[in-house]
Amino acid sequence: MLRGNEKKNIFNNDEDKQYLVDILQSKKEGNRYFLHAFCLMDNHLHLLLSEGEEDIAKIMKRITVSYVYYFNKKYKRVGHLFQDRFRSEAVEEDRYVLSLTRYIHQNPVKAGLVKRAEDYKWSSFNAYINNKSCFFGIVDTGMVLGMFSEDLKTAKTLFRKYMEEENKDEFIDIEDKKEVLDEEEARVIYNQMLLKWGFDSRINTTIDLPEAFIQEFKMKTNLSIRKISTIIGINKDKVNKILKK
């Protein structure tokens, strides 16, 4: 999630929103990342994405730098546009992917802007149910639809039904959620923790880390299971099993 500094608008009109969509599309080239859902509101935006060739920090930096340059130049302003860097959380389980997708698409409904998610122009909802949507080629719909059914027509029907269900989903609007660190920052924390736990960070061989260490590292960094696995040198299935305890 990106929010405007002091909760001010980051989009003043449809032209601004379209420019951000164009950035999302251009920065995806070369499988740098995959965009599964989005919603652009006047003073904030939500993205559901998965890493490709680049990690989350690089992806968001590319997107925000390009948009801030455009916005500041257009409106002859200087300074920060976004509040903080960005807020994010890793989503590992299918049920959370689905509820987050619903949460994103229902943002304008809950804000009272439209009665149905499909009536809001600046979200990815219609890319899921209409091949003629202007955002159809931008959004990677396969992962989410595949969670409903292997049959595309059935998946779209079930998707619409699920997206329209009343719910109390809450995600990263909550103020105490941590942002995901980039790998360099996470490795600094990892080495600090090794010292704290009495391990020698200079040893290159794989360290037999206690489960509590891995759980604490996840809490401190909020990294994805894949990224944690890479940094600490443990199979991601084992990491996933430990974090579910």
Order of alpha helices (4+ residues) and beta strands (2+ residues): beta-alpha-beta-beta-alpha-alpha-alpha-alpha-alpha-alpha-alpha-alpha-alpha-alpha
